[in-house]
Amino acid sequence: MIYRLSDDYYVRALVETDLEGNYPGWFEDQEVCKYNSHAKFFKTKAYFKEYFQALNLEDRIVWAICHRTDGHIGNISLQAISQINRTAEFAIVLGDKRHWGKGVGLLAGRRLLEHGFYKLNLERIYCGTAASNAAMKKLADSMGMMLEGTRRQHLFLDGERVDVLEYGILRSEFNNQSGR
């Protein structure tokens, strides 16, 4: 366990045995992947093994979000970590739909921001999401991210062009929220 989030949830490193569980199937679920490109091009076991091997690079952190009894239910990550710019992109997938709407994304998200700012010495963490993705917009807002801009008609989702909303949070803003 890297961090305990609550009595029921914790985050840990992604482990190779996760590749044998439900994890690969999340990326075939059209509802889970509605707002990302994962379910548009199906992936083989070899793809997931390559992805897992790349986790040793220092440009990303991927944590498995776990439930006390249900095990691995999602992933949360900082991607495109730039040691020069001290920035990273936030991403999350909650593959086990039984845990949607329970606040676990917020618990894990806040912990990952804390890790990014205080362990990795980042200055800015950002994310983008489809304007129609109400859950991710709510999560970004709840984590204290500010709406920074719009990439107009940037995504093609369900036969339509959709705007991407860009969110970000600075370390100083996170410090103010957490009382540091």
C-alpha positions in Angstrom: 0.0 0.0 0.0 1.4 3.4 -0.9 -1.4 5.4 0.7 -4.5 4.5 2.7 -7.4 6.7 1.4 -10.2 5.5 3.8 -11.2 2.4 5.7 -12.2 0.8 2.4 -9.9 2.3 -0.2 -6.1 2.6 -0.8 -3.7 3.1 -3.6 -0.6 0.9 -4.5 1.7 0.4 -7.3 0.3 -1.4 -10.3 1.6 -5.0 -10.3 2.0 -7.5 -13.1 -0.8 -9.8 -11.7 -3.2 -6.9 -12.3 -2.9 -7.6 -16.0 -4.5 -11.0 -15.4 -7.6 -9.6 -13.6 -10.4 -7.4 -14.8 -8.1 -4.5 -15.7 -7.7 -5.2 -19.5 -11.4 -5.6 -19.8 -12.0 -2.1 -18.6 -10.5 -0.8 -21.9 -13.1 -2.7 -23.9 -16.0 -1.3 -21.9 -17.6 1.5 -23.9 -19.1 3.1 -20.9 -15.9 3.1 -18.9 -13.9 4.5 -21.9 -16.6 6.9 -23.2 -14.4 10.0 -22.8 -11.0 8.5 -23.8 -9.6 6.7 -26.8 -8.9 3.3 -25.1 -12.0 1.5 -26.3 -11.6 2.7 -29.9 -8.7 0.5 -30.7 -8.7 -2.8 -28.8 -5.5 -3.9 -27.1 -3.8 -7.3 -26.8 -2.1 -8.8 -23.7 1.2 -7.8 -25.3 0.1 -4.2 -25.3 -0.6 -4.3 -21.5 2.7 -6.1 -20.8 4.6 -3.4 -22.8 2.7 -0.7 -20.9 3.5 -2.3 -17.6 7.2 -2.5 -18.5 7.2 1.2 -19.3 6.1 2.1 -15.8 9.7 2.0 -14.7 10.4 5.2 -16.6 10.4 8.4 -14.6 7.9 10.3 -16.8 4.9 8.8 -15.2 3.4 7.4 -12.0 0.5 4.9 -12.2 -1.2 3.8 -9.0 -3.8 1.0 -8.7 -6.9 2.2 -6.9 -8.0 -0.7 -4.7 -11.0 -1.6 -2.5 -10.6 -3.6 0.7 -12.6 -6.5 -0.6 -13.0 -5.9 -4.4 -9.3 -5.4 -5.1 -8.1 -3.4 -8.1 -10.9 -1.1 -9.2 -9.1 1.6 -11.2 -5.9 3.5 -12.0 -4.8 7.0 -11.3 -1.7 8.6 -12.8 0.5 11.5 -13.4 1.7 11.4 -17.0 4.1 13.4 -19.1 6.0 14.4 -16.0 8.5 17.1 -16.9 11.3 17.6 -14.5 12.4 20.7 -16.3 9.0 22.4 -16.3 7.9 20.7 -13.1 4.5 19.8 -14.6 2.5 16.7 -15.1 -0.9 15.6 -16.6 -3.5 14.0 -14.3 -5.5 11.0 -15.5 -7.9 8.6 -13.9 -9.9 5.5 -14.9 -12.3 3.9 -12.5 -13.0 0.6 -14.3 -15.2 -1.1 -11.7 -18.5 0.7 -12.1 -19.7 -0.5 -8.7 -17.5 2.2 -7.2 -18.6 5.1 -9.4 -20.2 8.0 -7.4 -18.6 7.0 -4.1 -16.0 9.7 -3.9 -13.0 7.4 -4.4 -11.8 9.4 -7.4 -11.6 12.5 -5.2 -9.8 10.7 -2.4 -7.2 9.2 -4.7 -7.0 12.5 -6.7 -6.2 14.6 -3.7 -3.6 12.1 -2.6 -2.0 12.0 -6.0 -1.8 15.9 -6.2 -0.2 15.9 -2.7 2.3 13.3 -3.9 3.0 15.3 -7.1 3.5 18.6 -5.3 5.3 17.4 -2.1 7.2 14.3 -3.2 8.0 15.1 -6.9 8.4 18.9 -6.4 5.9 19.7 -9.2 4.6 23.3 -9.7 1.6 22.6 -11.9 -0.7 19.6 -12.5 -3.2 19.7 -15.3 -5.8 17.7 -17.1 -8.2 18.0 -20.1 -11.6 16.5 -20.5 -14.5 16.5 -22.9 -17.0 19.3 -22.2 -19.7 16.6 -21.9 -17.8 14.7 -19.2 -19.7 15.9 -16.1 -18.0 13.5 -13.7 -14.5 14.6 -14.6 -15.4 18.3 -14.6 -16.8 17.8 -11.1 -13.7 15.9 -10.0 -11.4 18.6 -11.4 -13.4 21.3 -9.6 -13.5 19.3 -6.3 -9.7 18.9 -6.4 -9.4 22.7 -6.7 -8.4 22.8 -10.3 -9.3 25.9 -12.2 -10.8 26.0 -15.7 -8.0 27.4 -17.8 -9.3 27.2 -21.4 -11.0 25.4 -24.1 -9.7 23.5 -27.1 -12.6 23.9 -29.5 -14.0 20.8 -31.2 -10.9 18.9 -30.3 -12.4 15.5 -29.8 -14.6 13.2 -32.0 -17.0 11.4 -29.6 -20.1 9.5 -30.7 -20.2 11.0 -34.1 -19.8 14.6 -32.9 -17.0 17.2 -32.5 -16.7 18.1 -28.8 -14.7 20.7 -27.0 -12.0 19.8 -24.5 -11.9 21.8 -21.2 -8.4 22.4 -19.8 -8.0 22.4 -16.0 -5.0 23.0 -13.9 -3.8 23.6 -10.3 -0.6 25.2 -9.1 1.3 24.1 -6.0 0.5 27.5 -4.3 -3.2 27.0 -4.9 -3.0 23.4 -3.5 -1.1 24.7 -0.5 -3.8 27.3 0.3 -6.5 24.5 0.1 -4.6 22.1 2.4 -3.4 24.8 4.8 0.3 24.5 4.1 
